[in-house]
């Protein structure tokens, strides 16, 4: 079995168990909470205590769905001193944001 098929199967298992959906809501909540200032993937990881690979996967899904965007702006990571892209919630997804707020109780 190849690494790719193993990774795909692991992802499918996590989807079936609801882990990915929970992570996506957690990541989206962090992005929404950041407001107009936005947040980097690294900051999302620190905020949610999710591993960076899970954060990147969920952010990429949200990007593909059009729920968040990267405007090309960056913020310097204080540890690595690398520039990290800032992610923000899409304004026109207000109904989705409200649904997440109700679901998460905030």
PDB file as gemmi writes it, atoms N, CA and C in Angstrom:
CRYST1    1.000    1.000    1.000  90.00  90.00  90.00 P 1                      
ATOM      1  N   UNK A   1       0.852  -1.172   0.000  1.00  0.00           N  
ATOM      2  CA  UNK A   1       0.000   0.000   0.000  1.00  0.00           C  
ATOM      3  C   UNK A   1       0.897   1.234   0.000  1.00  0.00           C  
ATOM      4  N   UNK A   2       0.608   2.194  -0.865  1.00  0.00           N  
ATOM      5  CA  UNK A   2       1.433   3.389  -0.976  1.00  0.00           C  
ATOM      6  C   UNK A   2       1.125   4.375   0.154  1.00  0.00           C  
ATOM      7  N   UNK A   3       2.053   5.311   0.346  1.00  0.00           N  
ATOM      8  CA  UNK A   3       1.854   6.343   1.367  1.00  0.00           C  
ATOM      9  C   UNK A   3       0.605   7.161   1.040  1.00  0.00           C  
ATOM     10  N   UNK A   4       0.447   7.473  -0.245  1.00  0.00           N  
ATOM     11  CA  UNK A   4      -0.704   8.280  -0.659  1.00  0.00           C  
ATOM     12  C   UNK A   4      -2.021   7.580  -0.331  1.00  0.00           C  
ATOM     13  N   UNK A   5      -2.129   6.300  -0.652  1.00  0.00           N  
ATOM     14  CA  UNK A   5      -3.381   5.588  -0.373  1.00  0.00           C  
ATOM     15  C   UNK A   5      -3.584   5.398   1.129  1.00  0.00           C  
ATOM     16  N   UNK A   6      -2.492   5.214   1.870  1.00  0.00           N  
ATOM     17  CA  UNK A   6      -2.589   5.093   3.324  1.00  0.00           C  
ATOM     18  C   UNK A   6      -3.062   6.410   3.935  1.00  0.00           C  
ATOM     19  N   UNK A   7      -2.506   7.522   3.467  1.00  0.00           N  
ATOM     20  CA  UNK A   7      -2.910   8.838   3.970  1.00  0.00           C  
ATOM     21  C   UNK A   7      -4.366   9.126   3.636  1.00  0.00           C  
ATOM     22  N   UNK A   8      -4.768   8.757   2.428  1.00  0.00           N  
ATOM     23  CA  UNK A   8      -6.154   8.979   2.024  1.00  0.00           C  
ATOM     24  C   UNK A   8      -7.093   8.154   2.897  1.00  0.00           C  
ATOM     25  N   UNK A   9      -6.727   6.924   3.166  1.00  0.00           N  
ATOM     26  CA  UNK A   9      -7.558   6.063   4.011  1.00  0.00           C  
ATOM     27  C   UNK A   9      -7.640   6.623   5.430  1.00  0.00           C  
ATOM     28  N   UNK A  10      -6.515   7.096   5.960  1.00  0.00           N  
ATOM     29  CA  UNK A  10      -6.508   7.682   7.308  1.00  0.00           C  
ATOM     30  C   UNK A  10      -7.415   8.902   7.355  1.00  0.00           C  
ATOM     31  N   UNK A  11      -7.366   9.725   6.311  1.00  0.00           N  
ATOM     32  CA  UNK A  11      -8.225  10.903   6.232  1.00  0.00           C  
ATOM     33  C   UNK A  11      -9.700  10.491   6.212  1.00  0.00           C  
ATOM     34  N   UNK A  12     -10.020   9.459   5.434  1.00  0.00           N  
ATOM     35  CA  UNK A  12     -11.403   8.974   5.351  1.00  0.00           C  
ATOM     36  C   UNK A  12     -11.897   8.484   6.713  1.00  0.00           C  
ATOM     37  N   UNK A  13     -11.033   7.802   7.449  1.00  0.00           N  
ATOM     38  CA  UNK A  13     -11.400   7.323   8.787  1.00  0.00           C  
ATOM     39  C   UNK A  13     -11.681   8.507   9.706  1.00  0.00           C  
ATOM     40  N   UNK A  14     -10.816   9.517   9.664  1.00  0.00           N  
ATOM     41  CA  UNK A  14     -11.021  10.708  10.494  1.00  0.00           C  
ATOM     42  C   UNK A  14     -12.311  11.427  10.114  1.00  0.00           C  
ATOM     43  N   UNK A  15     -12.621  11.459   8.815  1.00  0.00           N  
ATOM     44  CA  UNK A  15     -13.883  12.074   8.369  1.00  0.00           C  
ATOM     45  C   UNK A  15     -15.067  11.297   8.924  1.00  0.00           C  
ATOM     46  N   UNK A  16     -14.997   9.970   8.811  1.00  0.00           N  
ATOM     47  CA  UNK A  16     -16.095   9.122   9.301  1.00  0.00           C  
ATOM     48  C   UNK A  16     -16.318   9.294  10.800  1.00  0.00           C  
ATOM     49  N   UNK A  17     -15.236   9.491  11.530  1.00  0.00           N  
ATOM     50  CA  UNK A  17     -15.324   9.632  12.986  1.00  0.00           C  
ATOM     51  C   UNK A  17     -15.691  11.052  13.414  1.00  0.00           C  
ATOM     52  N   UNK A  18     -15.762  11.975  12.477  1.00  0.00           N  
ATOM     53  CA  UNK A  18     -16.134  13.344  12.794  1.00  0.00           C  
ATOM     54  C   UNK A  18     -14.991  14.214  13.281  1.00  0.00           C  
ATOM     55  N   UNK A  19     -13.773  13.662  13.310  1.00  0.00           N  
ATOM     56  CA  UNK A  19     -12.626  14.423  13.820  1.00  0.00           C  
ATOM     57  C   UNK A  19     -12.327  15.609  12.924  1.00  0.00           C  
ATOM     58  N   UNK A  20     -12.330  15.396  11.608  1.00  0.00           N  
ATOM     59  CA  UNK A  20     -12.005  16.476  10.675  1.00  0.00           C  
ATOM     60  C   UNK A  20     -13.033  17.591  10.772  1.00  0.00           C  
ATOM     61  N   UNK A  21     -14.315  17.247  10.870  1.00  0.00           N  
ATOM     62  CA  UNK A  21     -15.354  18.265  11.001  1.00  0.00           C  
ATOM     63  C   UNK A  21     -15.196  19.087  12.265  1.00  0.00           C  
ATOM     64  N   UNK A  22     -14.869  18.423  13.370  1.00  0.00           N  
ATOM     65  CA  UNK A  22     -14.638  19.132  14.632  1.00  0.00           C  
ATOM     66  C   UNK A  22     -13.427  20.051  14.513  1.00  0.00           C  
ATOM     67  N   UNK A  23     -12.367  19.552  13.874  1.00  0.00           N  
ATOM     68  CA  UNK A  23     -11.167  20.368  13.695  1.00  0.00           C  
ATOM     69  C   UNK A  23     -11.465  21.570  12.809  1.00  0.00           C  
ATOM     70  N   UNK A  24     -12.235  21.343  11.744  1.00  0.00           N  
ATOM     71  CA  UNK A  24     -12.559  22.440  10.833  1.00  0.00           C  
ATOM     72  C   UNK A  24     -13.323  23.536  11.576  1.00  0.00           C  
ATOM     73  N   UNK A  25     -14.301  23.169  12.393  1.00  0.00           N  
ATOM     74  CA  UNK A  25     -15.037  24.163  13.177  1.00  0.00           C  
ATOM     75  C   UNK A  25     -14.131  24.888  14.158  1.00  0.00           C  
ATOM     76  N   UNK A  26     -13.230  24.153  14.788  1.00  0.00           N  
ATOM     77  CA  UNK A  26     -12.288  24.755  15.737  1.00  0.00           C  
ATOM     78  C   UNK A  26     -11.382  25.757  15.034  1.00  0.00           C  
ATOM     79  N   UNK A  27     -10.864  25.367  13.870  1.00  0.00           N  
ATOM     80  CA  UNK A  27      -9.991  26.258  13.094  1.00  0.00           C  
ATOM     81  C   UNK A  27     -10.779  27.470  12.618  1.00  0.00           C  
ATOM     82  N   UNK A  28     -11.988  27.245  12.107  1.00  0.00           N  
ATOM     83  CA  UNK A  28     -12.791  28.361  11.616  1.00  0.00           C  
ATOM     84  C   UNK A  28     -13.144  29.318  12.750  1.00  0.00           C  
ATOM     85  N   UNK A  29     -13.443  28.769  13.905  1.00  0.00           N  
ATOM     86  CA  UNK A  29     -13.746  29.611  15.070  1.00  0.00           C  
ATOM     87  C   UNK A  29     -12.557  30.513  15.400  1.00  0.00           C  
ATOM     88  N   UNK A  30     -11.362  29.959  15.341  1.00  0.00           N  
ATOM     89  CA  UNK A  30     -10.156  30.727  15.621  1.00  0.00           C  
ATOM     90  C   UNK A  30      -9.980  31.853  14.596  1.00  0.00           C  
ATOM     91  N   UNK A  31     -10.246  31.543  13.337  1.00  0.00           N  
ATOM     92  CA  UNK A  31     -10.120  32.553  12.274  1.00  0.00           C  
ATOM     93  C   UNK A  31     -11.151  33.653  12.475  1.00  0.00           C  
ATOM     94  N   UNK A  32     -12.388  33.284  12.745  1.00  0.00           N  
ATOM     95  CA  UNK A  32     -13.451  34.271  12.955  1.00  0.00           C  
ATOM     96  C   UNK A  32     -13.135  35.135  14.172  1.00  0.00           C  
ATOM     97  N   UNK A  33     -12.652  34.506  15.235  1.00  0.00           N  
ATOM     98  CA  UNK A  33     -12.327  35.240  16.468  1.00  0.00           C  
ATOM     99  C   UNK A  33     -11.219  36.260  16.263  1.00  0.00           C  
ATOM    100  N   UNK A  34     -10.383  36.031  15.258  1.00  0.00           N  
ATOM    101  CA  UNK A  34      -9.270  36.955  15.011  1.00  0.00           C  
ATOM    102  C   UNK A  34      -9.743  38.269  14.411  1.00  0.00           C  
ATOM    103  N   UNK A  35     -10.971  38.288  13.911  1.00  0.00           N  
ATOM    104  CA  UNK A  35     -11.538  39.518  13.363  1.00  0.00           C  
ATOM    105  C   UNK A  35     -10.819  40.003  12.132  1.00  0.00           C  
ATOM    106  N   UNK A  36     -10.831  41.325  11.944  1.00  0.00           N  
ATOM    107  CA  UNK A  36     -10.247  41.897  10.726  1.00  0.00           C  
ATOM    108  C   UNK A  36      -8.726  41.811  10.706  1.00  0.00           C  
ATOM    109  N   UNK A  37      -8.094  41.567  11.871  1.00  0.00           N  
ATOM    110  CA  UNK A  37      -6.639  41.450  11.905  1.00  0.00           C  
ATOM    111  C   UNK A  37      -6.156  40.154  11.269  1.00  0.00           C  
ATOM    112  N   UNK A  38      -7.026  39.141  11.249  1.00  0.00           N  
ATOM    113  CA  UNK A  38      -6.644  37.857  10.682  1.00  0.00           C  
ATOM    114  C   UNK A  38      -5.708  37.098  11.602  1.00  0.00           C  
ATOM    115  N   UNK A  39      -5.284  35.926  11.139  1.00  0.00           N  
ATOM    116  CA  UNK A  39      -4.481  35.037  11.959  1.00  0.00           C  
ATOM    117  C   UNK A  39      -3.655  34.141  11.038  1.00  0.00           C  
ATOM    118  N   UNK A  40      -2.473  33.773  11.456  1.00  0.00           N  
ATOM    119  CA  UNK A  40      -1.642  32.868  10.666  1.00  0.00           C  
ATOM    120  C   UNK A  40      -1.924  31.421  11.064  1.00  0.00           C  
ATOM    121  N   UNK A  41      -1.498  30.493  10.232  1.00  0.00           N  
ATOM    122  CA  UNK A  41      -1.677  29.082  10.564  1.00  0.00           C  
ATOM    123  C   UNK A  41      -0.971  28.737  11.876  1.00  0.00           C  
ATOM    124  N   UNK A  42       0.211  29.283  12.057  1.00  0.00           N  
ATOM    125  CA  UNK A  42       0.968  29.035  13.289  1.00  0.00           C  
ATOM    126  C   UNK A  42       0.185  29.539  14.504  1.00  0.00           C  
ATOM    127  N   UNK A  43      -0.386  30.726  14.391  1.00  0.00           N  
ATOM    128  CA  UNK A  43      -1.177  31.287  15.486  1.00  0.00           C  
ATOM    129  C   UNK A  43      -2.436  30.465  15.743  1.00  0.00           C  
ATOM    130  N   UNK A  44      -3.035  29.937  14.674  1.00  0.00           N  
ATOM    131  CA  UNK A  44      -4.207  29.066  14.849  1.00  0.00           C  
ATOM    132  C   UNK A  44      -3.807  27.835  15.650  1.00  0.00           C  
ATOM    133  N   UNK A  45      -2.646  27.261  15.317  1.00  0.00           N  
ATOM    134  CA  UNK A  45      -2.159  26.094  16.054  1.00  0.00           C  
ATOM    135  C   UNK A  45      -1.961  26.395  17.533  1.00  0.00           C  
ATOM    136  N   UNK A  46      -1.391  27.546  17.824  1.00  0.00           N  
ATOM    137  CA  UNK A  46      -1.175  27.942  19.214  1.00  0.00           C  
ATOM    138  C   UNK A  46      -2.510  28.180  19.920  1.00  0.00           C  
ATOM    139  N   UNK A  47      -3.445  28.811  19.210  1.00  0.00           N  
ATOM    140  CA  UNK A  47      -4.755  29.137  19.779  1.00  0.00           C  
ATOM    141  C   UNK A  47      -5.588  27.885  20.055  1.00  0.00           C  
ATOM    142  N   UNK A  48      -5.523  26.919  19.141  1.00  0.00           N  
ATOM    143  CA  UNK A  48      -6.387  25.740  19.235  1.00  0.00           C  
ATOM    144  C   UNK A  48      -5.702  24.513  19.821  1.00  0.00           C  
ATOM    145  N   UNK A  49      -4.382  24.560  19.924  1.00  0.00           N  
ATOM    146  CA  UNK A  49      -3.568  23.425  20.371  1.00  0.00           C  
ATOM    147  C   UNK A  49      -3.678  22.229  19.423  1.00  0.00           C  
ATOM    148  N   UNK A  50      -4.021  22.496  18.158  1.00  0.00           N  
ATOM    149  CA  UNK A  50      -4.017  21.462  17.133  1.00  0.00           C  
ATOM    150  C   UNK A  50      -2.635  21.408  16.497  1.00  0.00           C  
ATOM    151  N   UNK A  51      -2.198  20.232  16.037  1.00  0.00           N  
ATOM    152  CA  UNK A  51      -0.909  20.154  15.349  1.00  0.00           C  
ATOM    153  C   UNK A  51      -0.962  20.933  14.037  1.00  0.00           C  
ATOM    154  N   UNK A  52       0.170  21.479  13.629  1.00  0.00           N  
ATOM    155  CA  UNK A  52       0.225  22.350  12.457  1.00  0.00           C  
ATOM    156  C   UNK A  52      -0.255  21.638  11.196  1.00  0.00           C  
ATOM    157  N   UNK A  53       0.013  20.333  11.074  1.00  0.00           N  
ATOM    158  CA  UNK A  53      -0.447  19.625   9.870  1.00  0.00           C  
ATOM    159  C   UNK A  53      -1.976  19.561   9.823  1.00  0.00           C  
ATOM    160  N   UNK A  54      -2.631  19.429  10.958  1.00  0.00           N  
ATOM    161  CA  UNK A  54      -4.098  19.435  11.003  1.00  0.00           C  
ATOM    162  C   UNK A  54      -4.625  20.836  10.684  1.00  0.00           C  
ATOM    163  N   UNK A  55      -3.978  21.852  11.229  1.00  0.00           N  
ATOM    164  CA  UNK A  55      -4.391  23.238  10.967  1.00  0.00           C  
ATOM    165  C   UNK A  55      -4.282  23.541   9.476  1.00  0.00           C  
ATOM    166  N   UNK A  56      -3.150  23.196   8.875  1.00  0.00           N  
ATOM    167  CA  UNK A  56      -2.952  23.482   7.443  1.00  0.00           C  
ATOM    168  C   UNK A  56      -3.990  22.763   6.591  1.00  0.00           C  
ATOM    169  N   UNK A  57      -4.277  21.513   6.925  1.00  0.00           N  
ATOM    170  CA  UNK A  57      -5.283  20.771   6.172  1.00  0.00           C  
ATOM    171  C   UNK A  57      -6.652  21.402   6.257  1.00  0.00           C  
ATOM    172  N   UNK A  58      -7.048  21.802   7.457  1.00  0.00           N  
ATOM    173  CA  UNK A  58      -8.374  22.402   7.637  1.00  0.00           C  
ATOM    174  C   UNK A  58      -8.439  23.781   6.990  1.00  0.00           C  
ATOM    175  N   UNK A  59      -7.372  24.574   7.097  1.00  0.00           N  
ATOM    176  CA  UNK A  59      -7.360  25.893   6.452  1.00  0.00           C  
ATOM    177  C   UNK A  59      -7.463  25.720   4.939  1.00  0.00           C  
ATOM    178  N   UNK A  60      -6.738  24.760   4.384  1.00  0.00           N  
ATOM    179  CA  UNK A  60      -6.804  24.523   2.935  1.00  0.00           C  
ATOM    180  C   UNK A  60      -8.216  24.137   2.506  1.00  0.00           C  
ATOM    181  N   UNK A  61      -8.903  23.327   3.314  1.00  0.00           N  
ATOM    182  CA  UNK A  61     -10.291  22.974   3.005  1.00  0.00           C  
ATOM    183  C   UNK A  61     -11.181  24.215   3.027  1.00  0.00           C  
ATOM    184  N   UNK A  62     -11.012  25.049   4.043  1.00  0.00           N  
ATOM    185  CA  UNK A  62     -11.806  26.273   4.154  1.00  0.00           C  
ATOM    186  C   UNK A  62     -11.515  27.233   3.003  1.00  0.00           C  
ATOM    187  N   UNK A  63     -10.252  27.285   2.559  1.00  0.00           N  
ATOM    188  CA  UNK A  63      -9.892  28.105   1.405  1.00  0.00           C  
ATOM    189  C   UNK A  63     -10.610  27.609   0.156  1.00  0.00           C  
ATOM    190  N   UNK A  64     -10.585  26.302  -0.072  1.00  0.00           N  
ATOM    191  CA  UNK A  64     -11.238  25.725  -1.250  1.00  0.00           C  
ATOM    192  C   UNK A  64     -12.739  25.952  -1.228  1.00  0.00           C  
ATOM    193  N   UNK A  65     -13.340  25.943  -0.041  1.00  0.00           N  
ATOM    194  CA  UNK A  65     -14.783  26.164   0.098  1.00  0.00           C  
ATOM    195  C   UNK A  65     -15.146  27.641  -0.023  1.00  0.00           C  
ATOM    196  N   UNK A  66     -14.155  28.525   0.003  1.00  0.00           N  
ATOM    197  CA  UNK A  66     -14.421  29.957  -0.086  1.00  0.00           C  
ATOM    198  C   UNK A  66     -14.876  30.580   1.220  1.00  0.00           C  
ATOM    199  N   UNK A  67     -14.649  29.894   2.324  1.00  0.00           N  
ATOM    200  CA  UNK A  67     -15.069  30.419   3.631  1.00  0.00           C  
ATOM    201  C   UNK A  67     -14.025  31.366   4.227  1.00  0.00           C  
ATOM    202  N   UNK A  68     -12.779  31.215   3.806  1.00  0.00           N  
ATOM    203  CA  UNK A  68     -11.693  32.078   4.271  1.00  0.00           C  
ATOM    204  C   UNK A  68     -10.846  32.480   3.066  1.00  0.00           C  
ATOM    205  N   UNK A  69      -9.985  33.473   3.266  1.00  0.00           N  
ATOM    206  CA  UNK A  69      -9.101  33.888   2.185  1.00  0.00           C  
ATOM    207  C   UNK A  69      -7.758  34.347   2.749  1.00  0.00           C  
ATOM    208  N   UNK A  70      -6.765  34.303   1.878  1.00  0.00           N  
ATOM    209  CA  UNK A  70      -5.437  34.857   2.173  1.00  0.00           C  
ATOM    210  C   UNK A  70      -5.250  36.022   1.218  1.00  0.00           C  
ATOM    211  N   UNK A  71      -5.019  37.197   1.757  1.00  0.00           N  
ATOM    212  CA  UNK A  71      -4.877  38.381   0.927  1.00  0.00           C  
ATOM    213  C   UNK A  71      -3.448  38.687   0.535  1.00  0.00           C  
ATOM    214  N   UNK A  72      -2.524  37.791   0.850  1.00  0.00           N  
ATOM    215  CA  UNK A  72      -1.125  38.020   0.522  1.00  0.00           C  
ATOM    216  C   UNK A  72      -0.358  38.742   1.617  1.00  0.00           C  
ATOM    217  N   UNK A  73      -1.058  39.181   2.655  1.00  0.00           N  
ATOM    218  CA  UNK A  73      -0.388  39.838   3.778  1.00  0.00           C  
ATOM    219  C   UNK A  73       0.286  38.794   4.659  1.00  0.00           C  
ATOM    220  N   UNK A  74       1.370  39.197   5.293  1.00  0.00           N  
ATOM    221  CA  UNK A  74       2.098  38.268   6.152  1.00  0.00           C  
ATOM    222  C   UNK A  74       2.366  38.894   7.513  1.00  0.00           C  
ATOM    223  N   UNK A  75       2.713  38.031   8.464  1.00  0.00           N  
ATOM    224  CA  UNK A  75       3.132  38.454   9.792  1.00  0.00           C  
ATOM    225  C   UNK A  75       4.363  37.619  10.127  1.00  0.00           C  
ATOM    226  N   UNK A  76       5.336  38.226  10.779  1.00  0.00           N  
ATOM    227  CA  UNK A  76       6.570  37.533  11.120  1.00  0.00           C  
ATOM    228  C   UNK A  76       6.365  36.611  12.308  1.00  0.00           C  
ATOM    229  N   UNK A  77       6.779  35.358  12.140  1.00  0.00           N  
ATOM    230  CA  UNK A  77       6.760  34.396  13.242  1.00  0.00           C  
ATOM    231  C   UNK A  77       7.912  34.759  14.177  1.00  0.00           C  
ATOM    232  N   UNK A  78       7.617  35.022  15.455  1.00  0.00           N  
ATOM    233  CA  UNK A  78       8.666  35.470  16.377  1.00  0.00           C  
ATOM    234  C   UNK A  78       9.744  34.412  16.650  1.00  0.00           C  
ATOM    235  N   UNK A  79       9.428  33.139  16.454  1.00  0.00           N  
ATOM    236  CA  UNK A  79      10.405  32.081  16.711  1.00  0.00           C  
ATOM    237  C   UNK A  79      11.290  31.840  15.493  1.00  0.00           C  
ATOM    238  N   UNK A  80      10.658  31.600  14.349  1.00  0.00           N  
ATOM    239  CA  UNK A  80      11.422  31.271  13.139  1.00  0.00           C  
ATOM    240  C   UNK A  80      11.845  32.507  12.360  1.00  0.00           C  
ATOM    241  N   UNK A  81      11.208  33.646  12.638  1.00  0.00           N  
ATOM    242  CA  UNK A  81      11.417  34.898  11.924  1.00  0.00           C  
ATOM    243  C   UNK A  81      11.028  34.799  10.452  1.00  0.00           C  
ATOM    244  N   UNK A  82      10.232  33.779  10.103  1.00  0.00           N  
ATOM    245  CA  UNK A  82       9.725  33.633   8.746  1.00  0.00           C  
ATOM    246  C   UNK A  82       8.401  34.384   8.623  1.00  0.00           C  
ATOM    247  N   UNK A  83       8.090  34.757   7.398  1.00  0.00           N  
ATOM    248  CA  UNK A  83       6.828  35.432   7.124  1.00  0.00           C  
ATOM    249  C   UNK A  83       5.731  34.390   6.920  1.00  0.00           C  
ATOM    250  N   UNK A  84       4.634  34.509   7.659  1.00  0.00           N  
ATOM    251  CA  UNK A  84       3.504  33.594   7.551  1.00  0.00           C  
ATOM    252  C   UNK A  84       2.304  34.339   6.991  1.00  0.00           C  
ATOM    253  N   UNK A  85       1.599  33.688   6.051  1.00  0.00           N  
ATOM    254  CA  UNK A  85       0.408  34.294   5.453  1.00  0.00           C  
ATOM    255  C   UNK A  85      -0.706  34.443   6.483  1.00  0.00           C  
ATOM    256  N   UNK A  86      -1.426  35.543   6.389  1.00  0.00           N  
ATOM    257  CA  UNK A  86      -2.548  35.810   7.274  1.00  0.00           C  
ATOM    258  C   UNK A  86      -3.830  35.322   6.604  1.00  0.00           C  
ATOM    259  N   UNK A  87      -4.662  34.643   7.376  1.00  0.00           N  
ATOM    260  CA  UNK A  87      -5.937  34.107   6.909  1.00  0.00           C  
ATOM    261  C   UNK A  87      -7.061  34.898   7.577  1.00  0.00           C  
ATOM    262  N   UNK A  88      -8.101  35.199   6.798  1.00  0.00           N  
ATOM    263  CA  UNK A  88      -9.266  35.901   7.331  1.00  0.00           C  
ATOM    264  C   UNK A  88     -10.544  35.220   6.864  1.00  0.00           C  
ATOM    265  N   UNK A  89     -11.610  35.382   7.642  1.00  0.00           N  
ATOM    266  CA  UNK A  89     -12.921  34.865   7.248  1.00  0.00           C  
ATOM    267  C   UNK A  89     -13.505  35.766   6.165  1.00  0.00           C  
ATOM    268  N   UNK A  90     -14.231  35.152   5.235  1.00  0.00           N  
ATOM    269  CA  UNK A  90     -14.896  35.916   4.178  1.00  0.00           C  
ATOM    270  C   UNK A  90     -16.103  36.634   4.776  1.00  0.00           C  
ATOM    271  N   UNK A  91     -16.259  37.897   4.470  1.00  0.00           N  
ATOM    272  CA  UNK A  91     -17.382  38.679   4.997  1.00  0.00           C  
ATOM    273  C   UNK A  91     -18.722  38.162   4.490  1.00  0.00           C  
ATOM    274  N   UNK A  92     -18.750  37.668   3.254  1.00  0.00           N  
ATOM    275  CA  UNK A  92     -20.040  37.250   2.724  1.00  0.00           C  
ATOM    276  C   UNK A  92     -20.497  35.908   3.278  1.00  0.00           C  
ATOM    277  N   UNK A  93     -19.722  35.298   4.122  1.00  0.00           N  
ATOM    278  CA  UNK A  93     -20.115  34.047   4.756  1.00  0.00           C  
ATOM    279  C   UNK A  93     -20.694  34.297   6.151  1.00  0.00           C  
ATOM    280  N   UNK A  94     -21.312  35.427   6.329  1.00  0.00           N  
ATOM    281  CA  UNK A  94     -21.839  35.792   7.642  1.00  0.00           C  
ATOM    282  C   UNK A  94     -22.834  34.753   8.163  1.00  0.00           C  
ATOM    283  N   UNK A  95     -23.644  34.172   7.278  1.00  0.00           N  
ATOM    284  CA  UNK A  95     -24.605  33.163   7.738  1.00  0.00           C  
ATOM    285  C   UNK A  95     -23.885  31.928   8.261  1.00  0.00           C  
ATOM    286  N   UNK A  96     -22.799  31.542   7.602  1.00  0.00           N  
ATOM    287  CA  UNK A  96     -22.021  30.393   8.078  1.00  0.00           C  
ATOM    288  C   UNK A  96     -21.358  30.727   9.410  1.00  0.00           C  
ATOM    289  N   UNK A  97     -20.831  31.934   9.515  1.00  0.00           N  
ATOM    290  CA  UNK A  97     -20.195  32.371  10.760  1.00  0.00           C  
ATOM    291  C   UNK A  97     -21.217  32.338  11.898  1.00  0.00           C  
ATOM    292  N   UNK A  98     -22.426  32.829  11.646  1.00  0.00           N  
ATOM    293  CA  UNK A  98     -23.470  32.826  12.671  1.00  0.00           C  
ATOM    294  C   UNK A  98     -23.844  31.405  13.076  1.00  0.00           C  
ATOM    295  N   UNK A  99     -23.908  30.497  12.083  1.00  0.00           N  
ATOM    296  CA  UNK A  99     -24.227  29.093  12.387  1.00  0.00           C  
ATOM    297  C   UNK A  99     -23.132  28.469  13.252  1.00  0.00           C  
ATOM    298  N   UNK A 100     -21.888  28.784  12.943  1.00  0.00           N  
ATOM    299  CA  UNK A 100     -20.769  28.267  13.747  1.00  0.00           C  
ATOM    300  C   UNK A 100     -20.854  28.837  15.146  1.00  0.00           C  
ATOM    301  N   UNK A 101     -21.139  30.113  15.271  1.00  0.00           N  
ATOM    302  CA  UNK A 101     -21.257  30.731  16.597  1.00  0.00           C  
ATOM    303  C   UNK A 101     -22.344  30.059  17.428  1.00  0.00           C  
ATOM    304  N   UNK A 102     -23.485  29.786  16.802  1.00  0.00           N  
ATOM    305  CA  UNK A 102     -24.576  29.114  17.538  1.00  0.00           C  
ATOM    306  C   UNK A 102     -24.153  27.710  17.948  1.00  0.00           C  
ATOM    307  N   UNK A 103     -23.513  26.979  17.016  1.00  0.00           N  
ATOM    308  CA  UNK A 103     -23.086  25.606  17.298  1.00  0.00           C  
ATOM    309  C   UNK A 103     -22.059  25.557  18.416  1.00  0.00           C  
ATOM    310  N   UNK A 104     -21.133  26.523  18.407  1.00  0.00           N  
ATOM    311  CA  UNK A 104     -20.051  26.533  19.379  1.00  0.00           C  
ATOM    312  C   UNK A 104     -20.444  27.237  20.682  1.00  0.00           C  
ATOM    313  N   UNK A 105     -21.621  27.858  20.691  1.00  0.00           N  
ATOM    314  CA  UNK A 105     -22.081  28.522  21.901  1.00  0.00           C  
ATOM    315  C   UNK A 105     -21.334  29.804  22.231  1.00  0.00           C  
ATOM    316  N   UNK A 106     -20.963  30.558  21.193  1.00  0.00           N  
ATOM    317  CA  UNK A 106     -20.278  31.836  21.436  1.00  0.00           C  
ATOM    318  C   UNK A 106     -20.769  32.908  20.532  1.00  0.00           C  
TER     319      UNK A 106                                                      
END                                                                             
